[in-house]
Amino acid sequence: MKKQAASTEKQFRLTGAILSHVAATMVPFFRKIVLNYTYALKWSKAIRSADLDTLSALFKSVAPSAKLNGFSTNAIGYFFDFEFPEPIFQYSIGTTIPPGTTQFTFSTPIHRAIARAVLPFYKALRASSSYAAAVAAAVNNNNRTRLATLIRQKVTAYALKSITIDFSGIALSFKYKSSKFTYRHLLFREIVG
């Protein structure tokens, strides 16, 4: 099983098209989180109570035509899963507090701040195929310096503390003074099956 996963991982190459597709779906959601406090408050409350029905309804209200392979919450964050053909299978995005640090915690103000910070990044991925391709190439080449340069052009928040390459994707760690917890915003390849 490990051999098959490692083999599949070697075959996988992130593309700008994957990032652009995910970004196009996520921009309306992040925009709504940023602009509508009531919506953001309902979202956070549903995260903390692991209420998938409410989360699904809230997401569909801003992205009714979005085609997701799955959606999940762990009461400290959320994940959207996008289905793609082989060898990708599934590419995911999420915002979460690292597991094992707390339970049933998800801050509306911090989530809004993260959404505000990453929105220009997602807009750029959606609008510019060359930018999306450059981000994908940096991930594929494990070039963290290049990736950090590309991301910091769009994500200028002081709270962005680190940018890493994990699971054929990107991990952005945010630390705000108003919380003792680090929040991670992730784009990654989910290995399924």
Secondary structure by P-SEA (a helix, b strand, c coil): caaaaaaaaaaccccaaaaaaaaaacaaaaaaaaccaaaaaaaaaaaaaccaaaaaaaaaaccccccccccccccccbbbbbbbcccccccccccccccccccccccaaaaaaaaaaaaaaaaaaaccaaaaaaaaaaaaaccaaaaaaaaaacccccccccccccccbbbbbbbbccccbbbbbbbbbbbcc
